[in-house]
Amino acid sequence: MYEVIWIIFAFSLGLVVRLVGLPPLVGYLAAGFLLSGLGSFTALPVENGAALKHLAHVGVLLLLFTVGLKLKVKSILRPEVIGGSLLHFAITCGIFTPGIHLLAGVDWQTALLLAIALSFSSTVLAAKVLESKRELRAFHGRVAIGILIMQDLVALLVMSLASGKNPSTWALVIFGLPLLRPILFRLLDASGHDELLVLLGLLLALVLGGFGFESVGLSSELGALVFGAMLANHPRAEELSKSLWSLKEIFLVGFFLQIGMGGLPDGDALAFALIASLVLPLKGLLFFFLLLVFRLRARSSFLSSLSLTNYSEFGLIVASVALTEWLIPLAITVALSFVISAPINRIAHSIYERFSHRLIRYESQQRHPDEQPLSLGNTRVLVMGMGRTGTSAYNQLGRTEPNLTGLDSDPAKVDKHVREGRSVLFADAEDTVFWEGLHMPHLKAVILAMNDIEGKLIAARKLREKGFRGYVVAHTMYADEAEKIKAAGADEAWLTMNETGVALASHVIDFTGRPLPND
């Protein structure tokens, strides 16, 4: 009976919150608080017991396992990621700890743990916002995700120290885990694409990682992360992560419900959350200027910082280990930060476009790691977006057009294409500064093959604003998007699935025009 009540309240409030443009997990927290209140004043069968606690723990382990699947060494071994995350962590703790000690009247250890909890940014919110805008692989998206992974590692270290567990001598076995990687790779290859793949993820995250590490006196959260990281370099790691995404989200609902059902917030909790929300912009400003120190351009620094300007569910996980009496104030704080951060991130590009000229003056004069081309030279045909569609278009055109160039906002993808012999440069179509400085004297045609509609609209509009009169063509999945792209300046916007059907029919026509093989 309990689960029926949980599902009804979680879905109802999650849907209401989503309809007003906020992350559903704000609704799940609200559902927990509401259930807590109703349980106190009515006969409603509400219980925050072992079952919900177990579901919450499973959600946390799956979250850390999927974080581990993204833990590629190259993505975090960058100065702006390591330096930016660790400096931000140290400065935040140095400022917040004495402030919390004075304002909240708590001891120095509690103040430090609260400062640590508030120093993290939300992996869930940032990943969802960046994914919805197709910016996870853009330069600023990769920087933000790298910093979040570093924060997650710091959080795990803090949780391990705060839990006070002493590992057994069997814990030394974990140093031999890399020897299991070939076996894990074979298991992943053999698991197919259906339920066995999901079960393999559960086996590694909950059984070998969670239960296995707990059995030798180590953190189950650390175990889930380690086993995810061991598969991070496998070609199917992303597929495994996606297969577990919905399952992980469902179990995390239990985590947020459990926090809310821990009790209703009092005046002190609300005051703490309000003060923490008021200082939230300082967190974003610190990220912005730290990334500028590492020679990122103002645009990348701004967009990465905006993604990180929130408080984290990992702060709640840390609090659940060492600060249980502060769970409710921190939960309210995290929820308020999401209410502030989510809508602002949806219009991040528009905000930057409005204030870009003021922000650019803070850039370093040295070469930026995300520097973009100023001239396309003799390029006659430009392909923007070098995914599957863009690469196919490039390969087809390359047979007859020598002056061909591709652009993409994913540095790793650019490096891959260059190694394969294609002329591909790093550039972000949504960067107004890129368009302002771009010189394209011989350009005749542009193919817009980016994933997101916003990038295509900006590119088409900026090309026409620069006086380009050549041919601009794009592809899209939806008819309404095709009309928007043409209204922005493109000559044609073809519907992807329609063109796929035409291509298949052309192959049939070519085949039936030949002599049929004998039976």
Salt bridges, closest charged atoms under 4 A:
GLU80 OE2 - ARG78 NE 2.61
GLU135 OE1 - LYS133 NZ 3.69
GLU135 OE1 - HIS140 NE2 2.87
GLU135 OE2 - HIS349 NE2 2.40
ASP189 OD1 - HIS234 NE2 2.85
GLU221 OE2 - HIS57 ND1 3.94
GLU238 OE1 - ARG137 NH2 3.51
GLU238 OE2 - LYS242 NZ 3.53
GLU239 OE2 - HIS193 ND1 2.59
GLU239 OE1 - ARG236 NE 2.90
GLU249 OE1 - LYS128 NZ 2.51
GLU249 OE2 - LYS248 NZ 3.59
GLU353 OE2 - LYS462 NZ 3.82
GLU363 OE1 - HIS368 NE2 3.59
ASP370 OD2 - ARG297 NH1 3.75
GLU371 OE1 - ARG367 NE 3.27
GLU401 OE1 - ARG380 NE 3.18
ASP410 OD2 - ARG137 NH1 3.89
ASP410 OD1 - ARG142 NH1 3.03
GLU420 OE2 - LYS416 NZ 3.06
GLU420 OE1 - ARG422 NH1 2.50
ASP428 OD2 - ARG299 NH1 3.06
GLU430 OE1 - HIS349 NE2 2.78
ASP431 OD2 - ARG297 NH2 2.28
ASP431 OD1 - ARG299 NE 3.68
GLU436 OE2 - HIS357 NE2 3.97
GLU465 OE1 - LYS462 NZ 3.55
GLU483 OE2 - LYS486 NZ 3.60
ASP491 OD2 - ARG464 NH2 2.90
